[in-house]
Amino acid sequence: MTKHTGKRLADASDHKGKIMLMAEMTHKLTGEEESDIRGYLEKFGVTGFFARIDSLDLNPKLKEKLNEIYELIFLAGGDNNSLN
C-alpha cells in the first residue's frame, strides 16, 4: 500500500467514500470505468461485485488483489456491514 492509498483509506471513513475508493482502485487494476464499478457496487453489493469479477477473464492474481483491497477498505476500517 502506498502512502497516497493510506491517506485515501483514512479519508474514506463513510460508506460512500469506501465505495468510491473501491471503484477507483478497481479501475486502476482492470481499466473498467469507475462509474460503472461504483454503480454495480451500490446496486448489487459486494457479493454481486465479486460474482461479476469472477465471471470476467481476469488473472487470478488480479482477483486476489481486488479481494485484498476490499479487505483493506471495508474490513480493516471496522465496517462489518461491508457493502450490503
Sequence and secondary structure as in RCSB ss.txt:
>XXXX:A:sequence
MTKHTGKRLADASDHKGKIMLMAEMTHKLTGEEESDIRGYLEKFGVTGFFARIDSLDLNPKLKEKLNEIYELIFL
AGGDNNSLN
>XXXX:A:secstr
  HHHHHHHHH  SHHHHHHHHHHHHHHHH   HHHHHHHHHHHHHHHHHHHHHHS   HHHHHHHHHHHIIIII
TTT TTTT 
